[in-house]
């Protein structure tokens, strides 16, 4: 199946390079080049980036930040990441627009579903930042919501492993990888595909999720083309 429109979910840590902190310009440029090629191939690309390389709201609660203000700081971190990625995508010849879940002009455009779709249909990349705009929701939830709103064909969830396993492959060398996986089995086996709020939204709206290794050469491109890559959850 060839996808017409995808939503790519990137963790903030991926932009931070090996240490997963701050912004690694070389890594961002590599991702931007790959994303630009996908957009130029005719696939419409929306992106949601996390903010964990800069600040994690939930972890901040253990360091003196209350949850609401901590989550707001995390939302701002996603805007920084989105703006950085957008700059590098533009450097590769593809228009990229950053949208925010709360008004933030002139730094970015306020999220309006129809305006996002307009950017996508003109061949540009839309970076949807700020999560849902509300505390207590992760960027996974933001990605699920936006994917459903814009009518994406699938969510491509970039990870450091090549799919979903029956247990942690980093800890158990005998872990078994799934090529395909149902929503019900993922929930019943408590497999960590996304947080439960995000996952429930995908299940309810029949939004497939492709979990793949962003660091594997060509894997993002295969996933975006609807080719076999990682694990398909549907």
Order of alpha helices (4+ residues) and beta strands (2+ residues): beta-alpha-beta-alpha-alpha-beta-beta-alpha-beta-alpha-beta-beta-beta-beta-alpha-alpha-beta-alpha-beta
